[in-house]
């Protein structure tokens, strides 16, 4: 810190701040200055940070920028003198008219995962009949036709293993394919699965679905420990065969790794095991949520998880791939974390409408918060706009807690269901996941700066300015 004369905002050449800007500490006298809506960031020291802070207070010291280089630099990044920013806010109102449907096919499951958020196998089995699936498909097709949309989407999901209800899955897909063809629409279809599939079912999936998300713990011994079969046997051998069959066909699949506290030290080895043997298009890593069977377990939302994730990411990069975590997504600018705030249309086995993948049953503790519709006698649905508007209002711009967070326009407020299920409060007050999200988003910003030359990032790699203000910036690092 140093003293300097104050020149007030009436100075005619004062740069005018034009971006929501955050200062993120990296280490002593080392910071990131980040303007998310300008897709801009650069490494800076305290003197540069103070210069920007003064501009935001309407104070300008010409001695700190005698040749205008600092102002020119900030101007190039649209942090000053660029006019107002456009916030990435989309809103929903009125009666929903979805063109995508998620079908919760069953609460039955052939595994007994230790950390299952749905406690699948511990509750009475619910199974969706074909007519419920057809009604949902008819509804989104009607909406697509009326809105002149070219396609519909179907996702097979639920509080169990969707493929256990194979008849409804396969026949509803055949019905959707026939009806979309009749209306000149394109059909996209995907599923979540635990990978406990016969070779014939894998072949059908490869032939018919666009992609799947497969849950797998990464190492056979961990898979067998935390994801045993309903009979108590290991599941790894079966799942590995499914993965090989997908790879042999070049099928588009992603993996979801759930990391419990005891698994954290093994995450880099799990990444090495996966990437040296298989070819997933995507790998998502998440700490186990303290829900369902895992409610009272030790938390994995820790500094150790962050360290292990970074180590696993380094392993992944040696194979020229990446792993992801749902809250850290620098490439996104949005006010929505997921479909909960975007009129997500999910049908329970009984045909009622939920806004959340994780609230699949009318018996769930938070069913009144997330179920917002029910079928009507004319083939449509009756929507409770009070419940639905509450979900719509969970978008990040309505979260007071998130206002000062640099990750708010990419994280977009994180998972509403997990937050209120764990805290018991409908007012978001932050969680340990917030720290994970901020740390991993900071890593992504540093990487963007590094890949753009090590000085600044502005939407895409650029050459540094001639005579870049070296006194005020320093090479960014991921260390």
N, C-alpha and C positions, 0 to 999 in steps of 0.2 A: 504494500500500500504506500502511496505517496501523495503529497499535497499538490494541488493545482488550482489555478484560478477558475472560478465558475463563470461561464458565459451563458446567459439565459436564452430561452428559446426564440427570442425575437431576432437572433442572428440570421441573416438571410440565407446562409449556406449550411445551416444545420441539417444533417441527414435526419429524415423522419422515419422512426421505426415503423415497419410495415409487416411484421411477422410475429406470431406467438413464438417466443424464444425461451428455451430452457438451458440452464447451465448445469451440467452433470459432472460432479467431481470424479476424477480418475485417480489422482495421488496428489502429493504436496505440490502446489502451484501448477497443477496440470488438470485441465478441464476439457470437456466437450461442450461446445455451443451448438445447440440443435434446434432447428426450426422445422418441425415435422410437416407442416402443410406446404412448405417450400421444398420439401425433400432435400434439405441442406444441413450440413454439419461440418464443423472443423475443430481441430485441436487448438487450444488456446491456453495462455497463462493468466495469472490474476490481473495483470495490467490490461489485457485485452477485455477480460470480463468486466472490469471496472469501467472501461471506455463505453461498452455497450450499455451497462447499467445507467451510466450518466445520460446517454441518449434517451433511454426510456423515461428518465425523469425530466427531460427537456433541458438538459445541461450539456454544453459542448465546449471542450477545451481545445482550441486550435493547436496549442503546443503539443498535445498528445498525438496530433495527426497533421504535422506541418505541411506535408505535400499532398494530403488528401488520399493517401494510399489505403488507409484503413476504411474510410468511407467508400472508396471505390470497390474494395474487396467485399464489404457488406452489401453494397448495391448489386454487385454481380450475383450474389447469392439470394437476392430479393429480400434480404433482412431489413433493408432500409429502402425508402423511395420507390417501392414497387406497387403501391396502392393496396387496397384491402384484400385480405385472403378470403377464399371461399371455403367455408367449413364443410367437411364431407358428411353432411347430414341428410339422410333420407328418412321420411316419416310415412307412417301408414295410418289410414283412417277409414271409417265406414265399414261396410260389410266386406269381409275378405273374399277374394276370388282366386284361390290358389291354382297354379298349374303344375304343382308338384305334390306328391303324397308320400308319406312314410307309413308303412304298414307294420304295426307291432304284431307279428304273427303268432307269438306264443311266449308264455313265461316258463315253459319247460326247457330243460337244458341237459345235455349229456356230459357236462363237466360240473365240478363243484369247486370253483375257484375260491381261494381263501379270501380274496379282497373284492368279491363280486358286489357291486353297488346295488344290484337288484335282489341279492340273496336268492338267486334262482335255484330252485330245488327245495327251498325251505317254505315255500308258500303254495297255496292251492294252484293247480295248473289252469291257465286260461289259454284257449286256442281260438284263433280267428277262423270263422267259417268263410267259405269262398264268396258267399253273397255279400258279406261286409266289405271284402276287398274289391269286389266288382263295383259296389256303390261308390266307393272312394275314387276308383279309376274313372267311372262314368262322370263323376263330378268335376274332376280336373280336366277331362277331355272337353266337357261342355264349356268350361271356363276358357280353355285355350281357343276353342272355335269362336266363341263370342268376342274374345279379345284379339283375334287374328294372330295368335301366337303360333309359331311353327312346330313346337314340340311340347311334350310333357315329360315329367320325371317321376320314377318310382324308386323308393328306397325300402329295402326289406331290413327291418331292425327289430328291436323289442327287448323286453326284460328277460330274455332267454336266448336260445340259439335258433334263429329264424328257420334254418334248414330242417329242424326237427318237424316243423309243420310243412313238409315237402309238397303235399298235395295242393294246399292253398298257394304256396309260392309258385310252383310250376304252372298250375292252371290259371292263376291270376295273371301271370306273365303272358301266357298264350292268349288270354282274353284281351289284355292290353295291346298286344302286338296286332291282333286282328282288328280291334276297334280303332287304333291310331291309323292303321293302313286305310281303313274305310273312310276316315276323315282327312286323309292326306297329311297326317302329323308324323313327326319323328318321335321315337320312343327312346329315352335314356333310362337305364335301370342299373342299380347297384345294390350291394348287400354288405352287411356286417356279418362276420362268421368267426367261430373259434377254430376252424380248420379241421374239425373232426368229421370228415366227409369221406364217403365212399368214392372210389375211382369214377364210378358212373356219374355221381353228383358233380364231381369236379369237372368232368367232361361237359356236362350240361351247362354249368356256370361259364366255362370257357366259350362255349358255343353261343350263349344267349346274353349274358350280362356284360356291361361295359367295364366294370371293375368291382373289386371287393376290398374291404378293409378287414384284415385278419389279425386277431389278437394273439400275441406270441411273446413269451418272456425272454427270448433271445438265446438262452443256454438250455440244453436239454435237462440238466439237473434242476435248474430253477423252474422250468416249465413243469416238470413232474412234481416238484414240491408244492407249488402254488396253484397249479391248474390240473389237478387230478381228475380222472373220470368219475362219474357218479358211483362206480364200483370201487373207487380208491386206487386204481392203477395209474401209472404214468401215461401221459398223453403225448409226449414229445415225438415218439416214433411215428405216430399217425399223422401229426401235424407236419413233420418234416417231409413225409411222402407227399402231402398235399402241396407243399411249397415247391418241391421238385417237379410235380406235374404242372403247376402253373408256369414255372420257368421253362420247362420243355416246350410249352405251347407259346411262350412269349406273351403271356397274359398280363394285363395291367392290374397289379395288386399292390396294396400298401400294408405295412405292418404297424401295429400299435403295441408298444411295450409299456407295461405298467410296472413301475418300480416301487417296491416296498422298501421300508427302511433297511431291512437286512440285505436287500439286493443291491443297494447303492454301490458298494465297492466293486461289484461285478459288472457294472454297466459298460465300461470300456471293453471288457472281454466279450460281452454280449454283442456289442457292435462289431468287433472283429470276427466273431463267429458268423454273424449274419452276412456281412459284406464279402467275406471270403468264400461263401458257399451259395448265396442266393442273389436274386436280382430284383428286389422290390423296387417299385417306382417311387415309393415314399416310405419313410420311417418316422413315426411320431412317438416321442417319449414323454411320459407323464408320471409324476409322483402319484402313488396310490391315494385315492380319495378316502377319507374316513367316513364312509357311508356303508350301509348294508352290513355285510358280514365283517367289514373292516372298521366299523365305527370306533371301537375302543383300542385299536392297534396303534403302535408308535407312528408318529408322523414322519413322512418322507419329504416334507416340504422344508428342507433344511439347506444350510450352506454346503453340507456334504453332497447333496443332490446336485447343486450348481457346479461344484468341482468335478463330479463324476460326469455330468452332462458335457462339460467342456472337454474333458478327456475323451469321451466317446465321440464328440464332434471332430476332434483331431484325428481319431482313427478313421472316421467316415471319410474325411477329406483325402486320406491316403488312397482311398478307393474311388475318388472323384465323385462322391455323393455327399448328401447332407442329411442330418437328422433335424427334426423340428419339434418345437414345443408350442402348444396352442396359443399361449398368451404372448409370445414373442414373434411378431410377423411384420418386420419393418416395411415390407413391400406393400402392406395394406394401409389404406387411409379410409377409415369407416367409423361410424358410430354404433355399429352392431357387432357384438362378439359372435353371435350365432343366430339361428332362426327364431329364437324365443321372442326377440323384439321385431321380427319381420314376418309375423303371421304364419309361422311354421304350422303345417297342416299334417298332424300325425294321428292315426286312428288306432285306438285300443282294440283288443279282440272283440269287445262288445260294440265297436263302431263309434264310440265317442271321441271327441277331438281334443287332443293335448297339444300344447305349444312346445313341449320339451321332450327330447329323446329319452331322458332319464326318468320322466314321470309317465309311465306306460300303463298304469293301472288306476282305476277309480278308487282303489283301497289305499293308495299311497298317502303318506302323511301330508303332503303338500298338493294333493289333487285339486283342492278348491282354488289354489293359486294358479294352476297351469291348465286345467281342463276348462275349455271355453266353448264347447259346442256339442251338439247331439243330433242324431239323425231325425229327419222328419218323415211323415208319411208319403210325401210326394217325391222321394228320392234325393232330396236335398239335405241341408243341415241348418239347424237353428243355432245362431251364435250369440253368446252372452258378451255384449260389447263392453260391459263394465270390467269383466275379467280380462278380456283381450286388450283393452286400453291400458290396464295396469301393466301388462307385459310389454306393450309398446313403449311405455314410459320408463322402462328400465334401460333404454339406450344411454350411452355414456354421457351425453350432454346433460342428462338429468341426475347424474351421480355427483353430489357435492364432494364426496371423498376423492373423486378422480380429477377434480378440476386442476390441481397443481401438478399432476403427474405427467412426465414427459412421454410416457408410453400410451397415453389415453387414446390417441387416434389410431393406434395399431392394435393394442390389447382390447380396446373398446369396452372395458369394464368387466371382462372375464365372465365366468359362468355364474349366472344368477341363481340357478338351482343349488349349486354347491355352496355358494356363499350363505344363502338363507338356511339351508339344511344344517350347516355346521354351526352357525352362530345363533339361529333361532330368531334373528331379526330381519325384517323385510327391508330395513335401511342398510345399504351396503356400508360397512365400516372397515373394509380392508381385510387382508389375510396374509398368511405367510407366502401364499402364491404371488402376492403383489411384489414381494422382494425378488422372488425368482424371475418374474416377468421383467422387472426393471433391469436386473443384472444381465439377463440374456439379450434383452433389447439393446442394452449398452454395448454388448459384444458385437451385435449386428451393425450398429452404427460405426464402431471402430473398424470393423471389417470393410464397410463401405468406404470409409476414408482411406484405408490402406489400399484398397483395390483401385481407388481413383488417384493414386499418386502419393498418398501419405500426408497430404496437407488439408484438403477439403473434399467434400462430396456434395454434388448438386444434381441429384436425379440420375446421373449417368457419369461414367468416368470422364474427366476433363483434364487437360494439361494445366499445371499451376500457372498463375499469373507471373509474368516476368518481374523479378525483384520482389517476390512474395514477402510479406511482412514477417521475416524470420524472427525478429525480436519478439513478436507477439504470438507466434505459433510454434509448434514443435511436432515432430513426427509422431503420429498416433501409434499405439501399440496394443496388442491383445494380451500382453503379459500380465 
